[in-house]
């Protein structure tokens, strides 16, 4: 994993992303089998409807092996949403998460968005610490029962 590249998402990456999200969230969080279909719907919508001038997905890759993803999608003319941020376990702890976030935020800024939002769960402590370290602010937190488990849902935002 010497040289990690970030390349644009391609539709053929979707099955891998759905499988990795489903498997890793089941292992790490105890999510049930309702999570992977949600990821599939998000990706299907992105593939069919995204604005290539203002929305982008990235895949982190080393030696042809996919290691993670992040997406920037528009909510409105001034607000983008960070979505599908994922790192496989073997890629964690190497600064790649920050690189993905910085790439996504830089893209949003370059496309004229003035703020970004994201939705996550409190249990994703490492990701939440990374959001806080990169200037994101937690704006809402509430207990929910989703994907077969009790979670604390969080909303974060940042001004670009």
C-alpha positions, 0 to 999 in steps of 0.5 A: 500500500505504498501508493494510494491514489484517489480516482473518480467513482465508476458505476462498476464500483457500486457492487463492491461499495454495497458489499463492503458497507454491508459486511463491515457495518454488520461486523463492526456495528451489528447492522442487519441486512437492511443497510446494504440495500440503502447503500445500493439505493444511494449509489443507484440514485447517484449513478442515474441522477448526479450532476457531474459538474457539481457532484463527485465520488472518489475511490481510494485505491492501491495496487488495483485494490479498493480501500475506501470511498467518499462522495460529495452530492448537492443538497441545494445550490449552496449546500453539499452533503458528504456521503458514503465515507468508508475505509476498509480496516487495513487502510485505517490509521494512515491518514487516508481518511483525512485525505478523502475528507480534504478532497471532498471538501476541496471539491465542494468549495471549488464548485461554489458550495458554501457549506456541507452537511453529513449524517452519521452515528455516534458509534463511529468515534474515529470518523467523528473525531476526524470530522471535528478535527477538520472543522465540522460541528455536531449540530444534532444528536438523537437516539434511534433504532435503525438497521436492527440496532439502537444508535445515536444518529448525528448531523454535522455541518461545516462552513466552507 
